[in-house]
Amino acid sequence: MTTYMHPDFFTAEKNESIRKVDSCLRFHSVIGSWAPKAPMTIIHTVNDDMAPYQIAEHMYNTFLRNGGNVSLVKGSTDHFSYGLEYYLSLITYMVLK
C-alpha cells in the first residue's frame, strides 16, 4: 500500500485532504458497526486472483450481523472472466427487459 498511497496517509497527523478521506473510510468501515441502509448486492468470484474472496465474504457477514440488507452473488471463474460474464448477463437482461 505504501507504494501507491501518499506517505501522509500513514502518519498520525495526515494532511487536510487525507483527513477528509480517512474520516469517510472510518465512517464506512466494515470493522465497526456500519451497515448499508439501502439494499446491497456484493458480487465476487471464489477464485478471484486479484482480491481474495474472503474479503467479500467478511464484508457480507459483517453487514448482515449489523442489520444490513445485503446479498452475496458468487462466481467460480477468475476476476476478469467473472466480471465479463456478469456484465454481459446484466446487459442482456437490460436489453431484453
Backbone as a ProteinNet text record, in pm:
[ID]
protein_1_A
[PRIMARY]
MTTYMHPDFFTAEKNESIRKVDSCLRFHSVIGSWAPKAPMTIIHTVNDDMAPYQIAEHMYNTFLRNGGNVSLVKGSTDHFSYGLEYYLSLITYMVLK
[TERTIARY]
81.8	0	86.4	199.6	284.8	338.8	339	384.3	284.3	155.1	50.6	-9.5	8.3	-57.6	43.8	-1.6	82.4	134.9	261.7	318.7	240.5	176.6	99.9	-17.2	-61.5	-174.5	-139.8	-11.7	33.5	86.6	71.2	113.6	-8.4	15.4	-96	-163.6	-85.7	-143.9	-202.9	-154.2	-200	-187.6	-271.2	-279.9	-427.7	-462.5	-603.9	-684.3	-633.2	-705.9	-718.8	-612.7	-615.5	-704.5	-711.9	-802.8	-948	-983.8	-1120.3	-1147.5	-1055	-1069.7	-1072.4	-981.4	-971.3	-1100.6	-1161.1	-1284.8	-1397.1	-1403.2	-1504.5	-1477.1	-1351.5	-1317.6	-1353.8	-1325.9	-1358.1	-1509.4	-1582.9	-1728	-1792.3	-1736.9	-1793.5	-1716	-1641.9	-1559.3	-1644.3	-1612.4	-1682	-1629.8	-1523.5	-1469.2	-1563.4	-1625.5	-1716	-1854.7	-1953.7	-2090.8	-2171	-2104	-2173.3	-2231	-2347.5	-2408.9	-2483.7	-2491.6	-2562.2	-2711.1	-2766.3	-2909.1	-2991.2	-2937.3	-3004.5	-2967.3	-3050.8	-3015	-2883.7	-2800.2	-2669.6	-2646.5	-2594.6	-2554	-2403.7	-2336.6	-2191.8	-2170.5	-2094.1	-2070.5	-1921.2	-1886.5	-1745.3	-1728	-1612.6	-1584.4	-1493.9	-1522.5	-1444.1	-1301.9	-1278.3	-1145.3	-1079.6	-1110.1	-1056	-905.5	-828.7	-683.6	-634.8	-726.8	-691.5	-727.2	-845.2	-892.9	-951	-897.2	-943.4	-1093.2	-1157.1	-1299.4	-1332.5	-1239.9	-1263	-1295.9	-1246.5	-1277.2	-1426.1	-1477.7	-1620.2	-1706	-1664.9	-1740.3	-1743.4	-1630.1	-1624.2	-1714.5	-1709	-1794	-1941.6	-1978.2	-2116.3	-2162.5	-2083.3	-2120.5	-2127.6	-2036.3	-2037.6	-2161	-2193.9	-2313.9	-2440	-2447.8	-2563.4	-2574.6	-2463.5	-2461	-2502.9	-2471.3	-2504.1	-2640.9	-2719.6	-2855.8	-2870.7	-2767.9	-2775	-2858.8	-2920.7	-2997.4	-2902.8	-2834.3	-2726.1	-2738.7	-2698	-2693.5	-2556.9	-2518.5	-2388.2	-2408.8	-2356.1	-2361.3	-2220.3	-2205.9	-2074.4	-2054.8	-1934.3	-1894.8	-1786.5	-1742.9	-1641.8	-1521.8	-1521.9	-1407.5	-1310.9	-1214.3	-1118.6	-1179.7	-1105.5	-1152.2	-1210.2	-1132.5	-1175.4	-1283.7	-1270.6	-1371.1	-1507.4	-1510	-1638.8	-1696.6	-1610.2	-1658.2	-1720.9	-1654.7	-1707.8	-1838.8	-1840.8	-1961.8	-2078.4	-2051.2	-2156.8	-2210.5	-2120.4	-2165.7	-2237.5	-2193.7	-2265.2	-2405.8	-2420.7	-2553.7	-2639.7	-2578	-2652	-2700.9	-2613.3	-2651.3	-2761.6	-2749.1	-2851.4	-2985.4	-2983.8	-3106.1	-3168.3	-3086.4	-3138.7	-3195.4	-3131.9	-3180	-3313.4	-3323.6	-3444.5	-3558	-3528.8	-3631.7	-3692
-119.3	0	126	118.4	236.9	277.1	184.2	215.6	306.3	287.5	356.8	476.3	483.5	588.8	692.6	813.1	923	891.3	922.2	891.7	952.7	1068.2	1131.3	1045.3	954.1	868.8	781.1	754	662.8	735.5	865.9	941.2	974.4	1001	1031.6	1163.2	1264.1	1395.1	1404.6	1319.3	1316.6	1455.9	1490.2	1627.1	1654.1	1777.3	1815.8	1725.6	1699.3	1616.3	1472.9	1419.6	1281.5	1266.5	1366.6	1360.5	1347	1414.1	1402.9	1260.3	1204.4	1068	969.9	989.5	899.7	898.9	1015.1	1019.7	944.1	952.9	877.4	727.3	688.9	546.8	490.6	565.6	518.7	512.6	608.5	610.5	490.1	449.7	340	209.7	195.6	78.2	-42.8	-158.7	-281.3	-333.4	-272.8	-314.6	-271.7	-156.9	-106.5	-164.5	-86.8	-136.5	-81.2	-21.8	34.8	-75.9	-51.4	-140.9	-53.9	-95.7	-15.4	-5.5	113.4	132.6	86.1	104.9	61.4	-83.9	-155.1	-292.7	-293.6	-391.9	-401.3	-544.5	-559	-688.8	-688	-783.2	-798.9	-911.3	-884.7	-981.8	-1012.3	-1139.1	-1174.9	-1320.2	-1353.3	-1490.7	-1556.3	-1682.1	-1753	-1781.9	-1775.2	-1799.4	-1670.4	-1559.8	-1429.6	-1427.5	-1396.1	-1388.9	-1246	-1151.1	-1011.1	-968	-1003.7	-968.9	-1095.2	-1138.9	-1264.2	-1264.8	-1376.6	-1391.9	-1369.4	-1403.8	-1390.4	-1246.5	-1149.5	-1009	-982.5	-1028.5	-1009.9	-1086.2	-1206	-1287.2	-1220.9	-1166.2	-1096.3	-973	-896.7	-778.5	-817.8	-920.5	-969.7	-1009.8	-1091.5	-1138.3	-1024.2	-928.7	-813.5	-728.4	-702	-622.9	-693.3	-823.6	-899.6	-889.7	-910.9	-906.4	-768.7	-663.6	-527	-481.5	-574.6	-542.9	-492.5	-506.1	-459.9	-551.9	-494.1	-568.6	-600.2	-712.3	-741.9	-885.1	-903	-1037.3	-1056.9	-1182.5	-1216.2	-1308	-1267.2	-1348.1	-1399.4	-1533.3	-1595.3	-1644.6	-1624	-1679.8	-1782.3	-1849.4	-1954.1	-1939.2	-1837.7	-1819.6	-1717.4	-1671.9	-1573.4	-1433.2	-1337.8	-1199.9	-1139.6	-1140.5	-1074.5	-1153.3	-1284.7	-1366.8	-1351.8	-1351.2	-1337.9	-1198.1	-1097.5	-961.6	-950.1	-1005.3	-1002.6	-1081	-1198.8	-1281.8	-1207.6	-1144.4	-1074.4	-956.3	-874.1	-756.3	-793.4	-898.7	-943.3	-990.9	-1062.5	-1107.4	-988.4	-889.3	-768.2	-690.6	-675.4	-604.9	-680.8	-812.9	-895.6	-877	-881.2	-862.8	-726.2	-622.8	-487.3	-470.1	-532.2	-521.6	-594.6	-712.4	-791.5	-737.4	-667.9	-612.9	-492.7
0	0	0	63.5	70.6	-65.4	-159.8	-294.9	-366.7	-339.6	-413.5	-339.8	-209.2	-131.8	-83.8	-67.6	-20.5	119.8	148.9	281.2	398.2	376.7	484.3	530.8	445.6	482.5	602.9	621.4	726.8	850.1	856	974.2	1059	1186.7	1277.8	1240.6	1200.8	1171.1	1030.9	937.4	798.5	735.3	640.4	588.8	565.3	529.5	521.4	427.8	309.3	212.2	261.2	317	363.4	485.6	571.8	687	640.3	531.5	477.9	430.5	356.1	306.3	423.6	518	632.6	714.1	733.4	812.2	741.2	608.5	533.3	539.7	526.9	535.2	672	776	911.1	933	878.4	893.2	824.7	710.4	631.7	647	753	774.2	813.3	757	795.9	929.6	980	1109	1221	1206.2	1308.5	1293.8	1330.3	1327.7	1209.3	1111.4	995.9	909.6	854.9	756.1	655.8	531	431.9	465.2	447.2	470.7	349.9	231.5	108.6	80.1	7.6	-29.6	-108.6	-80.6	-147.1	-192.8	-313.1	-363.8	-383.4	-321.3	-335.8	-436.3	-540.2	-646.5	-648.2	-626.9	-617.1	-657.6	-713.5	-750.8	-647.1	-616.9	-515.6	-562.3	-691.8	-748.2	-795.1	-729.4	-767.6	-742.4	-845.6	-832.5	-806.6	-795.1	-769.9	-627.3	-582.4	-448.8	-385.9	-273.7	-214	-183.3	-210.8	-185.8	-38.1	50.3	194.1	232.8	158.3	186	163.3	49.6	19.3	119	153.4	247.8	386.5	428.9	558	556.5	448	436.1	441	367	364.6	505	573.2	707	808.1	797.9	888.3	866.3	739.9	710.6	759.7	738.3	786.9	938.5	1006.8	1153.1	1205.1	1128.7	1168.9	1119.6	1063.8	1022.9	881	798.9	660.5	572.7	471.5	372.6	257.5	266.4	173.7	121.5	-3.5	-61.9	-125.7	-141.6	-198	-317.2	-432.9	-554.9	-579.1	-587.6	-603.8	-746.1	-795.8	-924.2	-902	-1008.1	-991.1	-1084.7	-1170.4	-1260.4	-1200.5	-1279.8	-1229.3	-1229.7	-1179.4	-1159.9	-1288.9	-1394.7	-1518.1	-1591.8	-1594.2	-1663.1	-1597.2	-1464.4	-1395.7	-1413.6	-1410.7	-1435.2	-1572.7	-1673.2	-1810	-1817.7	-1756.3	-1755.8	-1689	-1577.5	-1505.6	-1586.8	-1640.9	-1715.8	-1844.5	-1910.4	-2030.9	-1995.5	-1883.4	-1842.9	-1800.1	-1738	-1698.4	-1820.7	-1919.7	-2042.4	-2115.5	-2122.2	-2187.3	-2117.9	-1985.4	-1907.4	-1935.8	-1938.9	-1959.6	-2099.9	-2199.2	-2337.7	-2352.9	-2292.5	-2305.8	-2220.6	-2117.2	-2029.1	-2096.4
[MASK]
+++++++++++++++++++++++++++++++++++++++++++++++++++++++++++++++++++++++++++++++++++++++++++++++++

